[in-house]
Each structure stands twice: as structure tokens, then as C-alpha cells.
């Protein structure tokens, strides 16, 4: 039998530093190199407060991992209450004995400054390793239904750790998603990228690379600090739509500040790959630089046509990424604001039946029927989400024909507003546009993702009526904001 004590000593040779590579380090760096920089050099008090949504995601992940291990790996040895090094020693011991699977153990490879908790490792008899005529492969467990690049590179990192420990890096690693579906990934597909990430992280820790602060709209733990840096620098990522490849092209051509883009002619900005967007970027830069609304062209009123007779629509829904595995994706509030002259009627249709059944279908059909009562009214919404979600519901309930009758009246306000106006704001979400124009939401602690968590809390205990009341108020403000934006823009058109 292999001497597991020697393997243990090999893996712990050297000193593990405070700045070590972990699965979280890798995953966060893929999301944003600024996370790596901030974690290393910025005081913790600069971090954003933990949101109820991030707490929910963390707790859901912990529970999902427990459920998966219990259901799919019932014979796994689960790490007992030991400190990290004792837990690692026990894991190496059991692996040397050829145990079928282990769950939740810490693993070290100090020569490379690697450390991580592996969700599950299981035995595979197809190749040999330092342990004998078998090796161990890793299975990561994620609560997300859609596995994304950061998850995959985190899995590749754990695959490398187990490979260095057992002197054989498995060709494949596995990830189980929020629906308990297992997918396999080729390690070779991610190995080179993993090398690059480890090198980038090392250079940031040394101080030889300082990542750029790109304006972020999606939440992460250093979002506020990151965005403050971008604003101080007048970074061009503050211009809505400028990021990634677009930012790189503009930089390469000398346009590295908002002021330079604002003062450039459209012809100067007409470069390969961003030619069609150049006029928009120019106007948005002007709006930011001069801190004023820029009217890009005439015709806004003509495109909207009739503002006195209109319907405003906003949906609150659980989509496929955030919905728990025991529920279906579904719309839980259909928010409709019907405007007839100076009269406005808000109609919230609440669906608290998360399963695909007759009750949910009847709510959807009632929603369509309500819209059909006003056949000449355009139906305004913000962004493509509403149309996409409604179409999925129509397909689910075999009601495509009924949906198509109202689909032709749906008008996405976001691209229309963007075509005619540029604002001195960094994001063109309905919240940012409406807030700039003077609208305010009554439910100040509520936003899209928080609303999801609140609704899930309500589903667990429907006696908490105040939750659904807050959600309805939040949804009402969403549709009122749509009308408010149109009315304000009509006055300056």
C-alpha cells in the first residue's frame, strides 16, 4: 500500500502564504480582475454591503450541495469536524485505501500555493495514479442552472489540484448544476486559460499589474469602489455600451477619456467594428461631459404616437438561472398600468402558484384577455425581457396564437429612447433613466433580484402578506416610471 504520509508531506512542502490560489480566487478573477486587486490591496470596509440576494445565493448553494451529496453520493465519506490539515491527512489516507468517494474535504498543494475545498471526489478505475490502479476525479456542485465560464475554470483549477496530489491530472472534470444534472468538461480545453489566469493573479499580487476599473452594472463585492475609480478617471466604460472589445478599439485609436470622445467628430470615431455605433457613443459622451440631455434627432413623439391611450407593462418573474430546482420558471406579478387620458388604472395580477398548472395558465390567459380589452393601445415596456418571458409562458401554456395577437402591440421603449436621447448617466436601465428625470421608487430597498428573494420567502409562508404588498408597490412604481419617462421626454421633444 502506498505511504499516504509521504504524499501528505509532499503536498505540504513549503509555507502556504496568505495570498494563495483557491477556487474562489480563480472564479472571481474571471468575473473581474478588479476583485483580485481589491481583495489584495483595498481595505475590507470599502466592500459593498452583503445583499439579501447574495445571502440567498450562498445559503441556497450550501443546501443544494448537501442535497446533491445525500441523493447522488450517499456512500461518500463526509469531512468530520477536523481542522483543515487533519481533514486533508484523513482524505489522503482514505484515498490510499481506494475509498469510493469523499465530500467536502480540504486539499493542499503548497509548492504551487494551491488550496481548496473539493465538493466531491470519486474513484475512477480507468487509469493509474500514485494511489494505485485507479485515480480520483472531481465533481463540483453549483446551484446555478446555467454553468458559466467562471464555474468551469474553477472546476479546472480543482482538477489540477487533485492531479498534482495524485501524480495524474484527469482528462475530464464534472460539474453538477442546480437541476442536479451532471456535465463533463475537458481539462485540456481550459488548462491554458487557467495558466494565464494564475499568471495574471500573480502579477497583480506583485503589484506589476493594476487592472483597469471598468464601470460595472452587475453586482459584485467591490462594485461601488470599482465604479468610483472609473468615475474619477473619467474612464470611457462610463459611456453606456462601451466595454470589452469596443473600449480596446477606442483606446488603440487614442480615445481614452470621455472628453476626447465628446470632442471628436463622428468621422474620427468611425472605426472598423464600431462604425454604426460611433454617433451614439459621441452623443452619450457629450451628455456625460457637458452634464446635460442631448437630443439626438427629431421624431420621438411621432414614433410613440399616442401617449394619452397606452398600456405600460412590467413583469416580476423567476427565470431559469435563479429559480430553485423544485420550482418552474414563472411570472409571479403581471403589472399593467392602463392610461386613458388623465385616468390611470394599475392592475397587478399575482400568480403565487409556481408550478405549471391550470391555475398558472388561467392567470396568464387572464393577463392576455385584459390586454385585449384595449385593442388599439400600444403596450410599452423597457428592455427585451418582457417579450422573451411572455413568449416562453405562451409556449409553456400552448397559447402562442393568443400571445401573438398582443405581441404586435408590444413596444420596447429602451431602444426608442436611446435612439432619440443621450443622458448624463452611466446606465440606461429604467431605474437610472427615470431617477435622472426625477422619478423615485417608494420601495427603496427593493430591486429585481431582491424581489425574487422576497417572493421566495413569501412562498414559504403566505401569511406574510406585507411581502406581497411591498412587491406589488414596487411593481406599480416600475410601470409608473415608464409613463413618467415618456411624459418627461414629450415635454423636451
C-alpha positions in Angstrom: 0.0 0.0 0.0 1.2 3.5 -0.8 2.6 5.5 2.0 0.0 8.2 2.4 2.1 10.1 4.9 4.7 10.8 2.2 2.1 12.1 -0.2 0.8 14.4 2.6 4.3 15.7 3.2 4.9 16.3 -0.5 1.8 18.3 -0.8 2.6 20.4 2.3 6.2 21.1 1.4 6.9 24.8 1.9 4.9 27.6 3.5 1.4 28.4 2.4 1.1 32.2 2.1 -1.9 34.4 2.9 -2.2 35.2 -0.8 -2.9 31.7 -2.1 -4.8 30.3 -5.1 -8.2 29.0 -4.3 -11.2 28.1 -6.4 -12.8 31.4 -5.3 -9.7 33.3 -6.3 -9.9 31.8 -9.8 -13.6 32.3 -10.2 -13.6 35.9 -9.0 -10.7 36.8 -11.3 -12.6 35.5 -14.3 -15.5 37.7 -13.3 -13.3 40.8 -12.9 -9.6 41.2 -12.3 -10.5 44.2 -10.1 -11.8 41.7 -7.5 -8.3 40.2 -7.3 -6.8 43.6 -6.9 -9.3 44.8 -4.3 -9.1 41.6 -2.3 -5.3 42.1 -2.1 -4.9 45.8 -1.5 -8.2 47.6 -0.6 -9.5 47.7 3.0 -12.5 45.4 3.7 -14.6 48.4 4.8 -14.7 49.5 1.2 -16.6 46.4 0.2 -20.3 46.7 -0.7 -22.7 45.5 2.0 -23.9 42.0 1.6 -27.3 42.0 -0.1 -30.2 39.8 0.7 -29.8 38.2 -2.7 -26.2 37.3 -2.2 -27.1 35.8 1.2 -29.8 33.8 -0.5 -27.5 32.5 -3.2 -24.9 31.5 -0.6 -27.5 29.7 1.5 -29.1 28.0 -1.5 -25.7 26.8 -2.7 -24.9 25.2 0.7 -28.2 23.5 0.9 -28.1 22.3 -2.7 -24.6 20.8 -2.2 -25.9 18.9 0.9 -28.9 17.6 -1.1 -26.8 16.5 -4.1 -24.3 14.7 -1.9 -27.1 13.0 0.0 -29.1 12.0 -3.1 -26.3 11.2 -5.6 -23.3 10.3 -3.4 -25.0 8.6 -0.4 -21.9 6.5 0.3 -19.4 9.4 0.4 -17.3 10.0 3.4 -18.2 13.5 4.5 -15.5 15.5 6.2 -15.8 15.2 10.0 -15.2 18.1 12.4 -11.4 18.4 12.0 -9.1 21.3 11.2 -8.0 21.8 7.6 -4.7 19.9 7.8 -6.2 17.0 9.8 -9.0 16.8 7.3 -6.5 16.7 4.4 -4.5 14.0 6.1 -7.7 11.9 6.5 -8.6 12.4 2.9 -5.2 11.2 1.7 -5.4 8.2 3.9 -8.8 7.2 2.6 -7.8 7.8 -1.0 -4.8 5.5 -0.5 -7.3 2.9 0.6 -9.4 3.3 -2.6 -12.5 4.7 -0.9 -15.3 5.2 -3.4 -15.9 8.9 -2.8 -15.2 11.8 -0.4 -17.1 15.0 0.1 -16.2 18.4 1.5 -12.6 17.8 2.3 -9.8 20.4 2.1 -6.9 19.8 -0.3 -3.5 21.4 -0.4 -0.6 21.6 -2.9 1.6 24.1 -1.2 4.5 24.0 -3.7 2.1 25.9 -6.1 0.3 27.8 -3.3 -2.9 25.9 -4.2 -5.7 25.2 -1.7 -9.4 24.4 -2.0 -12.4 22.5 -0.6 -13.5 20.0 -3.2 -17.2 19.2 -3.2 -16.9 15.6 -4.2 -14.1 13.3 -5.5 -14.9 9.9 -6.8 -12.8 6.9 -7.8 -12.2 6.0 -11.4 -10.5 2.7 -12.4 -9.6 3.5 -16.0 -6.1 5.0 -15.2 -3.5 4.6 -12.6 -2.2 7.2 -10.1 0.1 7.4 -7.2 -2.6 5.7 -5.2 -2.6 2.6 -7.3 -4.5 1.3 -10.4 -7.1 4.0 -10.0 -7.4 7.8 -9.7 -9.8 10.3 -8.4 -11.8 12.8 -10.4 -13.6 15.9 -9.1 -17.2 16.8 -9.2 -18.2 20.4 -8.5 -21.7 21.2 -7.3 -23.3 24.5 -8.3 -26.7 25.9 -7.5 -26.8 27.8 -10.8 -28.8 26.1 -13.6 -26.6 27.5 -16.3 -22.9 26.7 -15.8 -20.7 29.6 -16.9 -17.1 30.2 -17.7 -16.1 31.2 -14.1 -17.6 27.9 -12.8 -15.7 25.9 -15.5 -12.3 27.4 -14.7 -12.9 26.9 -11.0 -13.5 23.2 -11.8 -10.4 23.1 -14.0 -8.4 24.5 -11.0 -9.7 21.9 -8.6 -8.9 19.2 -11.3 -5.3 20.5 -11.3 -5.0 20.3 -7.6 -6.2 16.7 -7.4 -3.9 15.9 -10.4 -0.8 17.3 -8.7 -1.6 15.4 -5.5 -2.1 12.0 -7.2 0.5 12.5 -10.0 -2.1 12.2 -12.7 -4.3 15.1 -13.9 -7.7 13.7 -15.0 -8.7 14.4 -18.6 -12.1 15.4 -17.5 -13.8 17.1 -14.6 -17.5 17.3 -13.8 -20.0 19.9 -12.7 -23.5 19.3 -11.3 -25.9 22.2 -11.8 -28.9 23.5 -9.9 -31.1 20.9 -11.5 -28.8 18.1 -10.3 -27.7 17.5 -13.9 -24.0 16.3 -14.3 -21.9 17.6 -17.2 -18.4 16.7 -18.2 -15.7 19.1 -19.3 -12.4 18.5 -21.0 -9.5 19.7 -18.8 -7.3 20.4 -21.9 -9.8 23.0 -23.1 -9.3 25.1 -20.0 -5.7 24.4 -19.0 -4.0 27.1 -21.0 -6.6 29.7 -19.9 -6.1 28.6 -16.3 -2.3 29.2 -16.7 -3.0 32.7 -17.9 -5.3 33.5 -15.0 -2.8 32.2 -12.5 -0.1 34.3 -14.1 -2.3 37.4 -14.1 -3.2 37.0 -10.5 0.5 36.6 -9.5 1.4 39.8 -11.3 -1.4 41.7 -9.6 -0.3 40.4 -6.2 3.3 41.5 -7.0 2.0 45.0 -8.0 3.3 44.8 -11.5 -0.3 44.9 -13.0 -3.0 47.2 -11.8 -6.3 46.3 -13.5 -8.5 49.0 -15.1 -11.7 49.9 -13.3 -14.4 49.2 -15.9 -17.8 50.6 -15.0 -19.9 47.7 -13.7 -23.7 47.4 -13.8 -23.8 43.9 -12.4 -23.3 43.5 -8.7 -20.1 42.2 -7.2 -18.5 42.8 -3.8 -16.3 45.8 -4.9 -18.8 47.4 -7.3 -19.1 50.8 -5.6 -15.4 51.2 -5.1 -14.7 50.0 -8.7 -17.2 52.4 -10.2 -15.9 55.3 -8.1 -12.4 54.7 -9.6 -13.9 54.6 -13.1 -15.6 57.9 -12.5 -12.5 59.6 -11.0 -10.6 58.5 -14.1 -13.4 59.5 -16.5 -13.0 56.0 -18.0 -14.7 55.5 -21.3 -16.5 52.4 -19.9 -18.8 55.0 -18.2 -20.3 55.5 -21.7 -23.2 53.1 -21.9 -22.3 50.4 -24.4 -18.6 50.9 -24.3 -16.8 47.9 -22.9 -14.6 44.9 -23.8 -13.6 45.0 -27.5 -15.2 48.4 -28.1 -13.1 50.0 -25.4 -10.0 48.4 -26.7 -10.6 49.7 -30.2 -11.2 53.2 -28.9 -8.1 53.1 -26.7 -5.9 51.9 -29.6 -7.1 55.0 -31.6 -6.3 57.4 -28.8 -9.8 57.9 -27.4 -9.1 57.0 -23.7 -11.3 59.6 -21.9 -14.9 60.7 -22.2 -13.8 64.3 -23.0 -11.8 63.1 -26.1 -14.8 61.1 -27.4 -17.2 64.0 -26.7 -14.9 66.5 -28.6 -14.3 64.2 -31.5 -16.2 64.3 -34.8 -18.3 61.3 -35.7 -15.9 60.7 -38.7 -13.0 60.4 -36.3 -14.8 57.8 -34.3 -15.9 55.8 -37.3 -13.6 52.8 -37.0 -13.8 49.2 -38.0 -16.2 47.2 -35.9 -17.8 50.2 -34.2 -18.8 52.2 -37.2 -22.5 52.0 -36.7 -22.3 52.9 -33.0 -19.9 55.9 -33.4 -22.7 58.5 -33.5 -24.4 57.1 -30.3 -21.1 56.9 -28.4 -20.3 60.5 -29.4 -23.6 61.8 -28.2 -23.5 59.8 -24.9 -20.0 61.1 -24.3 -21.2 64.7 -24.9 -24.1 64.2 -22.5 -21.7 63.0 -19.8 -19.0 65.6 -20.5 -21.4 68.6 -20.5 -23.8 67.0 -18.0 -27.0 67.6 -20.0 -29.6 65.7 -22.0 -28.7 65.6 -25.7 -31.5 65.4 -28.2 -30.0 63.2 -30.9 -32.8 63.6 -33.5 -36.4 64.6 -34.0 -39.3 62.1 -34.4 -39.7 60.8 -30.8 -43.3 61.9 -30.5 -44.2 60.5 -33.9 -42.8 57.1 -33.1 -44.7 56.9 -29.7 -47.8 58.4 -31.4 -50.5 58.4 -28.7 -49.4 58.8 -25.1 -52.9 59.5 -23.8 -54.1 56.0 -24.5 -51.5 53.5 -23.6 -50.6 50.4 -21.5 -47.4 50.1 -19.5 -46.2 46.6 -18.6 -43.7 45.3 -16.2 -43.2 41.6 -15.1 -41.7 40.2 -11.9 -40.5 36.6 -12.6 -38.3 33.8 -11.6 -36.1 33.0 -14.5 -34.2 29.7 -15.3 -31.0 31.0 -13.6 -32.4 31.9 -10.2 -35.4 29.6 -9.8 -34.8 26.8 -7.2 -34.7 23.3 -8.7 -38.0 22.3 -7.1 -39.9 25.1 -9.0 -40.6 26.0 -12.6 -39.6 29.4 -14.2 -42.7 31.6 -14.0 -44.1 35.1 -13.8 -45.3 36.0 -10.3 -46.6 39.5 -10.9 -48.0 40.8 -14.2 -48.0 44.5 -13.7 -50.3 46.5 -16.0 -50.9 50.3 -16.0 -53.8 51.3 -18.3 -53.8 55.0 -19.2 -56.9 56.6 -20.6 -56.4 60.4 -20.8 -55.7 61.6 -17.3 -57.1 58.4 -15.8 -54.7 55.6 -14.9 -55.6 52.2 -13.5 -53.0 49.8 -12.1 -53.9 46.1 -12.4 -51.5 43.7 -10.7 -52.1 40.0 -11.5 -50.5 37.9 -8.8 -49.5 34.3 -9.5 -48.3 32.6 -6.3 -48.7 29.1 -7.8 -45.1 28.3 -9.0 -45.9 25.0 -10.7 -47.1 24.7 -14.4 -50.8 24.0 -13.8 -54.2 25.2 -14.7 -54.2 28.0 -12.1 -51.0 29.4 -13.5 -52.3 29.1 -17.1 -55.5 30.8 -16.1 -53.6 33.8 -14.7 -51.6 34.1 -17.9 -54.7 33.9 -20.1 -56.5 36.5 -17.9 -53.5 38.8 -18.4 -53.8 38.4 -22.2 -57.5 39.0 -22.1 -57.0 42.1 -20.0 -54.7 43.5 -22.7 -57.2 42.5 -25.4 -59.8 44.8 -23.8 -57.8 47.7 -25.2 -57.0 46.5 -28.8 -55.8 49.9 -30.1 -53.5 50.7 -27.2 -49.7 50.2 -27.6 -48.1 48.2 -24.8 -44.9 49.8 -23.6 -42.2 48.0 -21.7 -38.4 48.5 -21.0 -35.9 46.1 -22.5 -36.4 42.8 -24.2 -37.0 40.7 -21.1 -40.8 41.1 -21.0 -41.4 39.9 -24.6 -39.0 37.0 -24.1 -40.5 35.8 -20.9 -44.1 36.2 -22.2 -43.3 34.1 -25.3 -41.9 31.3 -23.1 -45.0 31.4 -21.0 -47.2 31.3 -24.1 -45.3 28.2 -25.4 -45.5 26.6 -22.0 -49.3 27.0 -21.9 -49.8 26.3 -25.5 -51.2 29.8 -26.1 -48.9 31.2 -28.8 -51.7 32.2 -31.0 -53.3 34.4 -28.3 -49.9 35.9 -27.4 -49.2 36.8 -31.0 -52.4 38.9 -31.1 -50.9 41.2 -28.5 -47.2 40.7 -29.4 -47.6 43.1 -32.4 -48.5 45.9 -30.0 -45.5 45.4 -27.7 -43.1 48.4 -27.8 -39.7 48.2 -26.2 -39.1 51.7 -25.0 -35.4 51.3 -24.3 -34.0 51.3 -27.9 -36.6 54.0 -28.9 -35.4 56.3 -26.1 -31.8 55.6 -26.8 -32.3 56.5 -30.5 -33.6 60.0 -29.7 -31.8 61.0 -26.4 -28.5 60.7 -24.6 -28.4 61.3 -20.9 -25.6 62.2 -18.4 -25.9 58.7 -16.8 -23.8 55.6 -17.0 -26.6 53.0 -17.5 -29.8 53.2 -19.5 -31.8 50.9 -17.2 -35.3 52.2 -16.5 -34.3 52.9 -12.9 -31.3 55.1 -14.0 -33.2 57.0 -16.7 -36.3 57.6 -14.5 -34.3 58.6 -11.5 -32.3 61.1 -13.5 -35.5 62.6 -14.8 -36.9 62.9 -11.3 -38.9 59.8 -10.5 -38.3 57.9 -7.2 -39.3 54.5 -6.1 -41.2 54.2 -2.7 -39.7 50.7 -2.0 -36.1 51.9 -1.7 -34.7 48.5 -0.5 -36.2 46.6 -3.4 -34.7 45.8 -6.8 -35.1 43.0 -9.3 -33.0 40.3 -7.5 -34.1 41.3 -4.0 -37.7 41.0 -5.3 -37.0 37.4 -6.2 -35.7 36.5 -2.8 -38.6 38.3 -1.1 -41.1 36.4 -3.2 -39.5 33.0 -2.4 -39.8 34.0 1.3 -43.5 34.7 0.7 -44.0 31.3 -1.0 -42.6 29.6 2.1 -45.1 31.5 4.4 -48.0 33.1 2.6 -49.2 34.6 5.9 -46.5 37.3 5.3 -48.9 39.5 3.3 -46.7 42.5 3.8 -44.1 41.0 1.4 -46.6 40.6 -1.5 -47.9 44.2 -0.7 -44.3 45.5 -1.0 -43.7 43.6 -4.2 -46.9 45.0 -5.8 -46.0 48.5 -4.7 -42.5 48.0 -6.3 -44.1 46.7 -9.5 -46.5 49.6 -9.6 -43.7 52.1 -9.4 -42.0 50.3 -12.3 -44.9 50.9 -14.6 -45.5 54.4 -13.3 -41.8 55.1 -14.1 -42.4 54.1 -17.7 -45.2 56.6 -18.0 -43.2 59.2 -16.2 -40.3 58.9 -18.6 -42.5 59.2 -21.6 -44.3 62.3 -20.3 -41.0 64.0 -19.4 -39.4 63.3 -22.8 -42.5 64.5 -24.5 -42.0 67.9 -22.9 -38.5 68.2 -24.3 -39.1 66.7 -27.7 
